[in-house]
Amino acid sequence: MSFQRVWRPVWRNSVIPVSRHFLKKSFHSSGATQAKVAMVLSGCGVYDGSEVHEASACLVHLSRSGAEVAMFAPDINQMHVIDHSNGEAMGENRNVLKESARIARGKIQALTHLAPTNFDAVVFPGGFGAAKNLSDFAVKGADCTVLDDVEKVIKNFHAAKKPIGLCCISPVLAAKVIHGCEVTVGSDQEEGGKWPYAGTAGAITKMGGRHFNKAVTEAHVDNKNLLVTTPAYMCETALHEIFDGIGKMIGEVLRIADRK
C-alpha cells in the first residue's frame, strides 16, 4: 500500500439501540487511582481517523491504572474517507464524532462539551485524523492550523496546569499551539525506513517546538508545559513496542496528575 496515496503529507513525500443513560456513562475501572482523564478522538481508522491500536492501548493502560475515562470528538465531517483495504479515497462523507463512537462503544460526547475543570488530564491518540481532522497538518505541514475546539482544549488544560498526553503524529498539535514546547515523534532521521515520517521533527522545529529523539518504547516529558509524548506508530515496529511506549506516556500523565 502506498503511503502517498493515503495521506499525501507535505512533510513526507443493522444498528443496536443504545440508551441515553448508557451514552452518558464513561469508561472506568475499579482501581485506586481514579484520575479523571479525557481522551480526544479524530475518527476511526489509521488513514482518516484515530489509530485504533493506539486508542485501545491508551484505554487499556488507563483502565489498568484505575483511571476514569470519558471520550470526545469534534462534531465535524472528516477531511475525506479512505478505503483501508487499498488506501484510496472514497466518494463519501463521514462525521468524526460518529466514527469515533465506534471506538468509544457509543459512549462519547462532542468536543465542545469537554471542560478541563472536570478532568485531571487529557490524552490524544495518533492516527492520520490528528493531521487531517483535528488540524490540517497533513496538507500544510508547519503552516497548519489547529481546529479551534482542539486548540481551545489544549490551551485550557495547559493554562490549568493539567497534563496532556499525545502520541504518534498528535504531538504536532501541541507544537503548534504551545510555542517552545518539548515533544517527540521518535527520530529526526529515517534510519533505513524505521522512522518513515522523520521529517515531522523538522516541521515541529519550524513551528517553534523542540523535538527530542526517543525510542518507540520511551516517552518524553516536558516538565514546564506538562506535556508527555511518545512516538507510537511513527515507528515501523512490533505492536507490543507501540503498546509499551504508550504505557510509559500514560504512566507519566497519571504521575503528573496525581501530584497536582
Disulfide bonds with the S-S distance in Angstrom:
none
